[in-house]
Amino acid sequence: MVDSLRAARKAFPVIGAQDSGKLVLTGYSQGGHVAMATQRAMQTTYASEFKVSALAGMSGPYALAMLGDAVFGGAPNAGGTIFTPMLTTSFQKS
């Protein structure tokens, strides 16, 4: 990631682009982990070169069907009593 950003910064003048000065790292699924690891590296090893403005590392809603089957099929667990209302509310608001 660091090398990619360095390459992009070098290419900006060639393509007539400009850096806004704000660096936002994002990633989804395994990319969320990569984004968080990149932020850590930029805050420690590369702090003089990069300043991260924001991070949005996300994960997919994996195994929702399995959770629903367990909760509504007669085998609820402690997580189901918390996560099911949260999921239902988030679906309604989406």
N, C-alpha and C positions, 0 to 999 in steps of 0.2 A: 504494500500500500504506500509506504513512504517513497519508494522508487517511482511508483506510478504518479504520485503527486509532484515529485520533482520533475519528471518528464513532461507532465502537463504544463507546469510553470515555464519550462524552457520552450515549449511549443506555442505558448500564448502570443508572443510577438510575431511569430511566423504566420499565424492565422488571424491576426488582428483582434485577439481576445484580450480581456483584462481581468485580473484577479480583484474581487471585491474586498478582499481582506478578511472575509468570514469563511471559516472552514466548518462545514457540517458533515459529520460522518453518519452514514446510515447503513443498515444491513438487515436482511430478513433471513430467518432460519439460521443456517450456519454462518451466513454473512453478518448476522447480529453479533455473534461471538467474535468474528473478525473485526468488526467495527469497534467493539469494546477493547479488544487487545491492541488495536491501532491507537485508540485514544490513550491507553496506558503508556504505550511506547512514546507517543508524542508528548506526554506530560513529563516523562522521565528522561529518556535517552535523547529525544529530539526537541526538547523544550525551547531551545534557542532558535530553532528553525520553523516550528509549527505552533500555532495557537488555535486550539479547537474551540469553536464558538458553541457548538451543540452536538449532541449525540442522540441518535434514535436507533437503538438496537432492538429488534423485535423478534418474536418467535411465533410460529404458526400455532393455531388452535388444534394441536394434535390429539388424537384419540377421543374426540368429542362423542363419537358414536358409541364407543366402548363405555364412556362415563355415563351417557344416557341409558344404555342398556343395563348397567349395573344399578343405577339409582332407581330407575322406573321398573326394573325387572325383579325387584325384591331383595337386592343386595346393596343397600345404600351404605356408604362409609362416611366417616367424619368429614372428609373433603367434599363429598357430594352435597352435604347440607349447606356448605358455604359456596362452592363453585357453581352449583346449579342455579341458585338465585342470581348470582353475579352474571352468569352467561345469559340467562333469560332477560335480565335488565339490559345488558349490552346489546342483545339482538333487537330489543324493542327500540332502543335509542338509535340503532344503526338505520 
